[in-house]
Amino acid sequence: MKLYYSAGSCSMSCHMGLEESGLKYQAIQVDWSKPDQNLADLERLNPLGVVPVLITQEGKALTQNAAILEVIADLKPESKLLAPVGSPDRAETLAWLSFVAADLHKSYSPLFGLQAISPSESTQSEVREWAKKNVHQHLAHVDAHLAGRDYLMGKTFTIADCYLFTVVGWSKWVGVKMDAYPNLNAYQDRVYQRPAVQAVLQAEGLLD
Ligand SMILES: N[C@@H](CCC(=O)N[C@@H](CS)C(=O)NCC(=O)O)C(=O)O
């Protein structure tokens, strides 16, 4: 399999899922500041021109973090990255995955594109405050849930944690203060220490 990723972006969740699963894969970096063959290939494989894209063993190009993570987990059920079909734990894990993809990820998005939203500094400032309020609402929800839990699903690390860790890690890049979230901070440290996560951070050039 091949994963097209850009360093530190949401595609890192799939990179983490692959590494945690122990499946064999090749990671291919795309960098929008360096138009090259990888970027051309990505744009051919995904009409939306965004990462991640996973090329499966059958040669199919899959897009969307949530779908790719589910495929990875199901290829390696013994990794316990996702509970079996039909189980309540699977539904709960997918609910968290959906929350991270549709709610949390998208609440950060305006903070990365303020210039594109408006050239006006006062408009940018208003959008920034509005976006940060949304981010904090979602972070507070996760922080409360993590009280007394190691991971979103308790003791078991799942694909939802791959995506949550990745997105929460953006806080330092966009000035989202994390002081009010002791459970989430402890969680980020816990996930950071996992050997597979260290390997991905090293590969993406993001080790502290
Ligand atoms: N809903 C999509 C979101 C994909 C997405 O937003 N990818 C971003 C990185 S987090 C990207 O490739 N951005 C590059 C660009 O827009 O130029 C998914 O889950 O895969």
Ligand as a Chemical Component Dictionary entry (heavy atoms), coordinates in Angstrom:
data_LIG
# 
_chem_comp.id                   LIG 
_chem_comp.type                 NON-POLYMER 
_chem_comp.pdbx_formal_charge   0 
_chem_comp.three_letter_code    LIG 
# 
loop_
_chem_comp_atom.comp_id 
_chem_comp_atom.atom_id 
_chem_comp_atom.alt_atom_id 
_chem_comp_atom.type_symbol 
_chem_comp_atom.charge 
_chem_comp_atom.model_Cartn_x 
_chem_comp_atom.model_Cartn_y 
_chem_comp_atom.model_Cartn_z 
_chem_comp_atom.pdbx_ordinal 
LIG N1  N1  N 0 -12.286 15.507 4.753  1  
LIG C1  C1  C 0 -10.957 15.270 4.254  2  
LIG C2  C2  C 0 -10.087 16.456 4.626  3  
LIG C3  C3  C 0 -8.768  16.419 3.858  4  
LIG C4  C4  C 0 -7.988  17.708 4.081  5  
LIG O1  O1  O 0 -8.528  18.761 4.492  6  
LIG N2  N2  N 0 -6.664  17.621 3.810  7  
LIG C5  C5  C 0 -5.820  18.785 3.982  8  
LIG C6  C6  C 0 -4.761  18.529 5.040  9  
LIG S1  S1  S 0 -5.487  18.422 6.674  10 
LIG C7  C7  C 0 -5.081  19.099 2.700  11 
LIG O2  O2  O 0 -4.639  18.216 1.992  12 
LIG N3  N3  N 0 -4.926  20.389 2.408  13 
LIG C8  C8  C 0 -4.155  20.816 1.286  14 
LIG C9  C9  C 0 -4.796  21.907 0.519  15 
LIG O3  O3  O 0 -5.972  22.172 0.775  16 
LIG O4  O4  O 0 -4.133  22.461 -0.345 17 
LIG C10 C10 C 0 -10.383 13.965 4.815  18 
LIG O5  O5  O 0 -10.815 13.534 5.890  19 
LIG O6  O6  O 0 -9.518  13.354 4.176  20 
# 
loop_
_chem_comp_bond.comp_id 
_chem_comp_bond.atom_id_1 
_chem_comp_bond.atom_id_2 
_chem_comp_bond.value_order 
_chem_comp_bond.pdbx_ordinal 
LIG N1  C1  SING 1  
LIG C1  C2  SING 2  
LIG C1  C10 SING 3  
LIG C2  C3  SING 4  
LIG C3  C4  SING 5  
LIG C4  O1  DOUB 6  
LIG C4  N2  SING 7  
LIG N2  C5  SING 8  
LIG C5  C6  SING 9  
LIG C5  C7  SING 10 
LIG C6  S1  SING 11 
LIG C7  O2  DOUB 12 
LIG C7  N3  SING 13 
LIG N3  C8  SING 14 
LIG C8  C9  SING 15 
LIG C9  O3  DOUB 16 
LIG C9  O4  SING 17 
LIG C10 O5  DOUB 18 
LIG C10 O6  SING 19 
# 
